[in-house]
Amino acid sequence: MKTCLNCGKELEGRAGKKFCTPYCKSSYHYERNKQKESSLFKKIDKQLKLNRRVLKNYNRAGKATVRAEELYKHGFDPKFFTHYWKNSKNQVYLFCFEFGFLSFKDDKDVRKFTLIKWQDYMEN
């Protein structure tokens, strides 16, 4: 007797049947395709999650200023972000999910980031 490719349950019905339910069929193909996803997608997803984790770690109060080198040493890459927001001064904050950053150089020409957290008023 043949068994379901997903759950291993014995199959009943037509001879060429491979799955016991539409759910099992869907689940089987979802898992199979998930393993085949392109490495580029995985790389981007992994970097976005890392960026979010680093920003969250350095921005516990809701707003902070941090040297760029400090974020970089933890794997932060500012080229990867999910969306942006432009404030009234026309400064563009890039966001990794709910954590944003603005790159700038201070008076001593040191690269820094201003870190913020997404606020409801930014929707408009």
N, C-alpha and C positions, 0 to 999 in steps of 0.2 A: 504494500500500500504506500502511495506517495504521501509526503508530508509538506506542510506549508513552508516556503522558503524563509519566511520571517519568524514565525513562532514555533514551528516544528509540530504543530497539531496535525492529526491525520485528516486528509482531504476526502471530501465526499462530493459526488457529482460527476461532471464530464471528465473524460480521460486526460485532456491536456491542461487541467487546472493546476495552478502553481501556488495560489494563495487561498486561505480559508475565508477571508473577508476583504472588502475594499480597503478597510483601515490597514490591514496587514500589507496589502499591495502598496499602498501609499507610503507607509512607514519604511518598508524595504527599499523602495526607490529613493526616498528622501535620504536615508542613511548612506546609500550607495553613491548618490550624487554629491553628498556632503564631503565624502572622502576624495572625490575627483576635482573639487573646486580648484580654480587656478591658483598658483602660488602667489600671483600678484595680489589677488583679493586677500589672501591670508596675510601677506606682508603688510598691506595697508591696514587691515583690521587690527592686527597685532600692534602696529605702531600707534594707531589712534588710541587704543586702550592703554598703552604705555604712557603716551603723552598725557592722557586724562589722569592717570594714577600719579604722575610726577607733579602735575599742576595742582591736584587736590592736596597732595602732601605739603606743598609749599604755600598753599593759600587757605589756611584754616580759619582766618579771621574774615574772609570775604574780599579783602584787598591787600596786596603785598607787592613789594618791589624786590626782585632777586637778580643777582648777577647771572648772565647767560651761561657762563662756564659751569655754574653750579647745577643748572638744569641739564646741560649737555652731558655732564659726567654721569648722569642717571639714565641716559639714552634718549632724552627729549629731542625731537626733531620738528622745528617750527614749520616745515613744508607740509606737514600732515595736520589738517584741521577739518572740522565738519561744517562750519558756517562762519559768518562774520557779522559784525555790527559796527556801524559808524556813529560816533557820538556827535554832539553839537559843534565840536571843534574840528570836525572832519577827520578825527583819528579813527583808524580802522583796527578794531580788536578782532583777532582771530580766535575761534573757539574750538575746543575739543569737548563736545557735548555741552555741559553746563559751565565749564571752566575756560575763561578767556585770557588772552595775553596780548600785550602791545610791546613791540620791540622799540628800543630807543637807545641812544648813547648819552651818557652823562657828561658833565663838564670836563672830565678827565679822559674823555673818549673811550669809556668802558661800556661795552654792550650790556644792557640790562633789559629785563622784562617787567612790566607792570602786570600783575595778575588780578583778575576780577572773577566774580561769580555772576552767572546770568541772573537778571532781575526781571520781574514782570513788565516793568515800564519799557524794556528793550524790545518788546513785541512790536511796538508801533514804529 
